[in-house]
Amino acid sequence: MDNTTSAISSREVRIPSGKVWLQGDLAQPPTFDGLVLFAHGSGSGRHSARNRYVARQLQLRGIATLLFDLLTAQEEQVDVHTREHRFDIPLLTRRMQDATAWALTQPGLRYAGIGYFGASTGSAAALIAAARLGGGIQAVVSRGGRPDLAGPAALAAVTAPTLLIVGGVDHDVIELNEQACALLRCEKQLAIVPGASHLFEEPGTLEQAAALAAAWFAAHLTVTAHAS
C-alpha cells in the first residue's frame, strides 16, 4: 500500500530497558501490517540520515518504523572515547529485545508483524535477537552489516527470512556476509548493490538498498496475534 508523507504520524517515545530509558522515534502510516525496528551501527543513532531515509521509504510502503538509540546519551559519551559499547553485541541485543517487548505492549502496534533492519554492528544484534525471539520476528534485513558477529549458533537459529544487502565494492564485508549467509538455515538472500561502498554514499546506491529492503519487508510482514 502507498501512503503520502502528510498522512504518516510521528512521535517521540521512551523505551524502558533495564534501569535506563532509550529515546526513539515512532512513525505510523494510516494503515500498516508491519513494524520495523532499526538497529543502528557503531557510532550511530536514531538520527542517522541513511537509516531515516530507509525508514521513510518503508513508511511510504505502508510499514511502521521505530528508530531508537541503542545507547543512552551518557553511554554515547563514554563510547566516543572508549568505543566500549558499540561492539558490545550482548548489550545491543538486549536493547533490541526490550524495544520489541515495549512495542508489543502499545495499543496500535500489538498485532503488527515485527521486522528488524540492522546496519553495521547493529545487524549482529538484530540477528541474535531474531534467533532468540523465533517466530516473533517475521523478517530481517541487514545493510552493510556484520552478521558474522552474531556467531554461527545464532545464525543457524534464525527462522525469520533474512536479506543481506552489501555494497559491490565493500569487498571484505561481502566475504563476511557470504560466510554468514552460508550459516543461515532460514529463507535467505544476499543482494549486492553494484558500485556501492560500505556506507552506500555513491549516487543511487542507498535508494537501491532501500528499495530492496522495502520489498523484502512488504513481502514478509503480516498482521499477527502475538503470544502474550
C-alpha positions in Angstrom: 0.0 0.0 0.0 1.1 3.6 -0.6 1.0 6.4 1.9 1.5 10.1 1.4 4.1 11.8 3.7 1.5 14.0 5.2 -0.6 11.1 6.4 2.3 9.5 8.4 2.1 10.2 12.1 5.3 10.5 14.0 6.1 10.9 17.7 9.0 10.6 20.1 8.9 7.7 22.5 10.8 6.5 25.6 11.5 2.8 25.8 12.4 1.1 29.1 15.4 -1.2 29.1 16.6 -2.4 32.5 17.4 0.7 34.5 17.6 3.1 31.6 15.3 4.7 29.1 16.0 4.7 25.3 14.9 7.6 23.1 13.1 6.7 19.9 11.0 8.0 17.0 7.9 6.0 16.1 6.3 6.6 12.7 3.0 5.1 11.7 1.2 5.2 8.3 -2.6 5.4 8.5 -2.8 1.6 8.0 0.0 -0.9 8.3 0.6 -4.6 8.7 4.2 -4.5 10.0 6.6 -2.6 12.2 10.4 -2.5 11.5 12.8 -1.7 14.4 16.1 -0.3 13.4 19.4 -1.4 14.9 21.9 1.3 14.2 25.6 0.6 13.5 28.6 1.6 15.6 28.8 5.2 16.4 25.4 5.9 15.0 21.9 6.6 16.4 18.3 7.2 15.6 19.2 10.4 13.7 21.3 8.5 11.1 20.4 10.2 7.8 20.8 6.9 5.9 18.5 4.9 8.2 16.0 7.7 8.3 15.9 7.7 4.5 15.3 3.9 4.5 12.7 4.3 7.2 10.8 6.9 5.1 10.8 4.5 2.1 9.3 1.8 4.3 6.7 4.2 5.7 5.6 5.1 2.1 5.1 1.4 1.5 2.7 1.2 4.5 5.2 -0.1 7.1 5.6 1.5 10.5 9.1 2.2 11.8 10.8 2.6 15.1 14.2 4.3 15.1 15.7 4.4 18.6 19.1 4.9 20.2 20.6 1.6 21.3 22.7 3.6 23.8 21.8 6.3 26.3 23.2 9.8 25.9 25.7 9.0 28.8 26.7 5.7 27.2 27.2 7.5 23.9 29.6 10.0 25.5 31.6 7.2 27.0 31.6 5.3 23.7 33.0 8.3 21.9 36.2 8.0 23.9 36.4 4.3 24.7 34.4 2.6 21.9 33.4 0.0 24.5 29.7 0.0 23.8 29.4 -0.1 20.0 30.8 -3.6 19.9 29.0 -4.8 23.0 26.7 -7.1 21.0 25.1 -8.7 24.1 24.1 -5.2 25.3 22.8 -4.1 21.9 20.9 -7.4 21.6 19.1 -6.9 25.0 18.1 -3.4 23.9 16.6 -4.8 20.7 14.6 -7.4 22.6 13.4 -4.8 25.2 12.3 -2.4 22.4 10.5 -5.3 20.8 8.7 -6.2 24.0 7.8 -2.5 24.5 6.4 -2.2 21.0 4.1 -5.2 21.5 2.5 -3.5 24.5 1.5 -0.4 22.5 -2.2 -0.4 21.6 -1.6 0.4 17.9 1.3 -2.0 17.4 0.5 -5.2 19.3 -0.8 -7.0 16.2 1.8 -5.8 13.8 4.3 -8.2 12.2 7.8 -7.4 13.5 10.8 -6.9 11.3 14.4 -5.8 12.1 16.6 -3.6 9.9 20.3 -3.7 11.0 23.3 -1.7 9.8 27.0 -2.4 10.6 27.3 -4.0 14.1 23.5 -3.5 14.6 23.0 -6.3 12.2 24.5 -8.8 14.6 22.3 -7.6 17.4 19.2 -7.8 15.2 20.1 -11.4 14.1 20.8 -12.6 17.6 17.5 -11.1 18.9 15.7 -12.6 15.9 17.2 -16.0 16.8 16.0 -15.7 20.4 12.5 -14.5 19.6 12.0 -17.1 16.9 8.6 -16.8 15.2 8.0 -13.5 16.9 10.2 -11.9 14.2 8.9 -12.1 10.6 11.8 -10.6 8.6 15.4 -9.3 9.0 17.3 -7.0 6.6 21.0 -6.2 7.0 22.6 -3.2 5.2 26.4 -3.1 5.1 26.2 -5.3 8.2 28.4 -7.5 10.2 26.2 -10.6 10.5 29.3 -12.7 11.2 29.5 -11.0 14.7 26.3 -12.8 15.6 28.2 -16.1 15.7 27.4 -19.5 14.0 25.0 -20.7 16.6 22.7 -17.6 16.5 22.8 -17.5 12.7 21.8 -21.2 12.4 18.9 -20.5 14.8 17.4 -17.6 12.9 14.0 -18.5 11.4 12.9 -15.2 10.0 13.5 -14.7 6.3 16.8 -12.7 6.1 18.1 -10.4 3.4 21.8 -9.3 3.5 22.5 -6.2 1.4 26.1 -5.4 0.7 27.9 -2.8 -1.4 29.6 -4.2 -4.5 33.0 -2.6 -3.7 32.9 -3.4 0.0 34.9 -6.5 -0.6 35.8 -7.5 2.9 32.3 -7.2 4.1 31.0 -9.1 1.0 33.1 -12.1 2.1 31.9 -11.9 5.7 28.3 -11.7 4.5 28.8 -14.7 2.2 30.1 -16.7 5.2 27.2 -15.6 7.4 24.7 -16.4 4.7 26.0 -19.9 4.4 25.3 -20.5 8.1 21.7 -19.2 7.9 19.1 -22.0 7.6 16.1 -19.8 7.0 14.9 -18.3 3.8 17.7 -16.0 2.8 19.1 -13.8 0.1 22.4 -12.0 -0.4 21.9 -8.9 -2.5 25.0 -6.9 -3.8 24.4 -3.3 -4.9 26.9 -2.6 -7.7 29.3 0.3 -7.1 28.3 0.8 -3.5 30.9 1.1 -0.7 30.3 0.3 2.9 28.2 3.4 3.7 26.3 3.4 0.4 27.3 7.0 -0.2 27.5 6.7 -4.0 24.6 8.3 -6.0 21.6 6.0 -6.3 23.1 3.2 -4.1 21.2 3.9 -0.9 18.0 4.2 -3.0 18.6 0.7 -4.4 19.2 -0.7 -0.9 16.1 1.0 0.5 14.0 -0.5 -2.4 15.3 -3.9 -1.7 14.6 -3.6 2.0 11.1 -2.3 1.4 10.2 -5.1 -1.0 11.5 -7.7 1.4 9.5 -6.4 4.4 6.4 -5.8 2.3 6.6 -9.5 1.2 7.0 -10.9 4.6 5.4 -8.8 7.3 1.7 -9.6 8.1 -0.7 -8.8 10.9 -0.4 -11.5 13.6 -1.7 -12.3 17.1 1.5 -12.2 19.2 1.7 -14.6 22.1 1.3 -12.8 25.4 
